[in-house]
Amino acid sequence: MESAIIVSFLGTAILLTLMPGPDILFVIAQSISQDVKAGIVTACGLCTGLLVHITAAVLGISALIYSSSAIFSIVKFAGAAYMLYLAFCAFRAGTSSVHFSEKSAVAYGKLYQKGIIMNLLNPKVSLFFLALLPQFIQGRTNVPEQMVVLGSIFLAQALFIFSVASLLAGRIGSWLTTNLFLSMHLHKLERSLLAFIGGSIAFSDYSE
């Protein structure tokens, strides 16, 4: 692939990743309410989900979702329900400490799983790759290989940006926890973000 195409795709990918969306908001929510590592682990889970979407786009599976409004709706509402469930769990946590007391591998493992599930249950991600990747394909030869390269570039930059967002959000979270009043309300911020993400997925338009 020509370097100009790669640079153009990378610039587009960075801009799209920086746009406020469910993934980056979810990472920020975990970093603020938990810690930096929680955000990075969540980002790793989301990017693992991206691997599935990229593979689906390469194999053409995403076209099936795009061609069926019923399939799209089922996956969409399943994703919205999952995010609202996470918001409910955050609500039940109440005003207890928002940091892991032991930073256990089990807790971080659950966050990794949440990241994967959230990404897989957002059908617009599959449609996004199906629409974006072909725009940067050169010619009609080695199309799957080109899509894999472009998908890998997107995944790498997304993981980098999510990690930076985690670091910045984690600092904000550390500052908030020094204030007792704000610390007691971090769960409200987390569940509000999760509810917002769930709503944005539920009301996403099939035609977009």
Long-range contacts (C-beta under 8 A, 24 or more apart in sequence): 1-138, 1-146, 1-149, 2-138, 5-136, 5-138, 6-153, 8-136, 9-136, 9-150, 9-153, 9-154, 10-153, 10-157, 12-132, 13-153, 13-154, 13-157, 13-158, 14-157, 14-161, 16-132, 17-154, 17-157, 17-158, 17-161, 17-162, 18-161, 22-83, 22-118, 22-122, 22-197, 22-200, 22-201, 23-118, 23-119, 23-122, 23-158, 23-162, 24-161, 24-162, 24-165, 25-193, 25-196, 25-197, 26-115, 26-118, 26-193, 26-194, 26-197, 27-162, 27-165, 27-166, 27-169, 28-165, 28-166, 28-169, 28-193, 29-189, 29-190, 29-193, 29-194, 30-111, 30-166, 30-190, 31-165, 31-166, 31-167, 31-168, 31-169, 31-170, 31-172, 31-173, 32-169, 32-170, 32-172, 32-173, 32-176, 32-186, 32-189, 32-190, 33-90, 33-98, 33-173, 33-186, 33-187, 33-189, 33-190, 34-98, 34-99, 34-100, 34-111, 34-173, 35-99, 35-100, 35-103, 35-170, 35-173, 35-174, 36-166, 36-167, 36-169, 36-170, 36-171, 37-103, 37-108, 38-100, 38-108, 38-111, 38-166, 39-162, 39-163, 39-165, 39-166, 39-167, 39-169, 39-170, 40-162, 40-163, 40-166, 41-108, 41-111, 41-112, 41-115, 42-111, 42-112, 42-114, 42-115, 42-162, 42-166, 43-115, 43-158, 43-159, 43-162, 43-163, 43-165, 43-166, 44-112, 44-115, 44-159, 45-111, 45-112, 45-113, 45-114, 45-115, 45-116, 45-118, 45-119, 46-115, 46-116, 46-118, 46-119, 46-158, 46-162, 47-115, 47-155, 47-158, 47-159, 47-162, 48-112, 48-115, 48-116, 48-119, 49-115, 49-116, 49-117, 49-118, 49-119, 49-120, 49-125, 50-119, 50-125, 50-151, 50-154, 50-155, 50-158, 51-155, 52-119, 52-120, 53-119, 53-120, 53-125, 53-126, 53-128, 53-129, 54-129, 54-147, 54-148, 54-151, 54-152, 54-154, 54-155, 56-126, 56-129, 57-126, 57-129, 57-130, 57-133, 57-147, 57-151, 58-144, 58-147, 58-148, 58-151, 61-126, 62-126, 62-127, 62-129, 62-130, 63-130, 65-123, 65-126, 65-127, 66-126, 66-127, 66-130, 69-206, 71-123, 72-123, 72-127, 72-206, 73-206, 75-121, 75-122, 75-123, 76-122, 76-123, 76-124, 76-201, 76-202, 76-204, 76-206, 77-202, 78-121, 79-118, 79-121, 79-122, 79-123, 79-198, 79-201, 80-198, 80-199, 80-201, 80-202, 81-198, 82-117, 82-118, 82-121, 82-198, 83-118, 83-194, 83-195, 83-197, 83-198, 83-201, 84-194, 84-195, 84-198, 86-114, 86-194, 86-198, 87-191, 87-192, 87-194, 87-195, 87-198, 88-191, 90-187, 90-190, 90-191, 90-194, 91-187, 91-191, 93-187, 94-187, 95-184, 95-185, 95-187, 96-187, 98-173, 98-177, 98-183, 98-186, 98-187, 98-190, 99-177, 118-197, 121-201, 122-201, 124-201, 124-204, 124-208, 129-154
